[in-house]
């Protein structure tokens, strides 16, 4: 059989189409199902193009929809009232929510990193008569409280479990708590967990001790882990996993001498290094840039009949790629294949990423074609690196071609892929393409647009002068609950553009949407909004929102107060000035801040801002003058050279 040759993007496309057509021809009668209730794999042609696709069949389910709606409703209540426990409890009672089995776990998952919200709901739910606790719920709470570093509350949850549901207590909970203590560098508290376990009917064994060593070593406490290992050798006999954890910790900190000493100890204890140990040491050499030592270790592995695997080679290849030593990375890749070690998707993706990073897209396509030939399916990450390289060169058509090939191969594009194409389309002003990508993303059902997608859309439409569309995407983002803590760059750019364009009512709609949806607003968010109004000379509206800000318990920044007073003085509006001054003065007294110093600081900041603005304008004028003089000088020199040449 003749081997197909290909070069660059076009060669890959021809190779890809040929291979996929042959595959479809051989298997066109085959149909198989995986989890048929939700998902179906099919090789039927779509729009005349043979492809193996993954189709998601969403069957309407009224119970599921109602469940999801309930979770979202609870989440919105938590976001709005979490800082006021009594009001939160009242709002949850009045909402008429039924605590079905599993709903508390779903709400906690919905809260994500906002652990305070999850804990508030758990505290309320646990006091309700229809509360149904489960082991998974308690595990989730222990993990969440540990992540929040609320260790006292985490122990309280475990104590309550021990009293009311002792069968729910598990070793995994103690391990989770250990890991959280270790990540907080609280070594003593992590070790204390071992001593507390017997009180709940559990005896720590080698596995639990290994988890403790692993947690300490991975979180920068390898020195303490090594000492603990020596102190408790008798109580917990060493295992190869214990040594591997210490080895990983020393390698992570770049202490290769200590890592080699652990290797010696391992030999003395009668343990032969396995592939995990060798790969850990290889990662240490790679991180330290000691590539020759890495090569020596590969040879030692083969000599000791522990053949390097794909991870071994990929670790060194990645180090070469990061330092732009692509020739050496490819030599190692060739050696890997010569030694009958099959490259996996991570190996190929690492090389493709390296070549794309240094602008060698054709080589990346050759590797992508090689993957297809070797029946190594590229994943979303593989395609992402090539798309990102095309994005740098503003090559939208190439991105769309690659996206099409990606879909035909059965690889479902993820949010990162869509974000690249949407961002590039916005940059190039291809707003029809943006709309197409948006519809595909929303209607596809596989992924829901995330915060990054909306931020890209808002900034992209603003850059194209489409402030109304940008505001629409912004409000949808906020209404979906994707903006719990405002990103001040996005907020500032949107509000300033709307006010600058005279669309104050639309700007007020956007701001009101942020307030009504329970986003976490602080003094910086209010300052952005008030300053945007002041920059557009909307003094009346700025004063109104300043009073709202004070009513919400936020004290204006000194320069904000000074700006408002200056504007009101010009307009002879002493009544409003006195009202704002009275309320701000009360806030200052409550916070034990000198109002006189506050006022003086505001005037100073305002004057400094004016001076900086003037200097900036002066520098800009000087640059323009120099550019004009440079052009004139160039024209004179050209004329002079021309006259000399003619003479």
HELIX and SHEET records of a PDB file:
HELIX    1   1 UNK A    8  UNK A   27  1                                  20    
HELIX    2   2 UNK A   62  UNK A   81  1                                  20    
HELIX    3   3 UNK A   85  UNK A   94  1                                  10    
HELIX    4   4 UNK A  103  UNK A  111  1                                   9    
HELIX    5   5 UNK A  115  UNK A  125  1                                  11    
HELIX    6   6 UNK A  135  UNK A  147  1                                  13    
HELIX    7   7 UNK A  151  UNK A  164  1                                  14    
HELIX    8   8 UNK A  166  UNK A  168  5                                   3    
HELIX    9   9 UNK A  171  UNK A  183  1                                  13    
HELIX   10  10 UNK A  187  UNK A  197  1                                  11    
HELIX   11  11 UNK A  198  UNK A  200  5                                   3    
HELIX   12  12 UNK A  206  UNK A  218  1                                  13    
HELIX   13  13 UNK A  222  UNK A  231  1                                  10    
HELIX   14  14 UNK A  240  UNK A  252  1                                  13    
HELIX   15  15 UNK A  256  UNK A  268  1                                  13    
HELIX   16  16 UNK A  275  UNK A  288  1                                  14    
HELIX   17  17 UNK A  291  UNK A  303  1                                  13    
HELIX   18  18 UNK A  310  UNK A  322  1                                  13    
HELIX   19  19 UNK A  326  UNK A  338  1                                  13    
HELIX   20  20 UNK A  345  UNK A  357  1                                  13    
HELIX   21  21 UNK A  361  UNK A  373  1                                  13    
HELIX   22  22 UNK A  380  UNK A  392  1                                  13    
HELIX   23  23 UNK A  396  UNK A  408  1                                  13    
HELIX   24  24 UNK A  415  UNK A  427  1                                  13    
HELIX   25  25 UNK A  431  UNK A  444  1                                  14    
HELIX   26  26 UNK A  451  UNK A  463  1                                  13    
HELIX   27  27 UNK A  467  UNK A  479  1                                  13    
HELIX   28  28 UNK A  488  UNK A  500  1                                  13    
HELIX   29  29 UNK A  504  UNK A  516  1                                  13    
HELIX   30  30 UNK A  523  UNK A  535  1                                  13    
HELIX   31  31 UNK A  539  UNK A  551  1                                  13    
HELIX   32  32 UNK A  558  UNK A  570  1                                  13    
HELIX   33  33 UNK A  574  UNK A  590  1                                  17    
HELIX   34  34 UNK A  595  UNK A  646  1                                  52    
SHEET    1   A 3 UNK A  32  UNK A  33  0                                        
SHEET    2   A 3 UNK A  39  UNK A  42 -1                                        
SHEET    3   A 3 UNK A  53  UNK A  56 -1                                        
END                                                                             
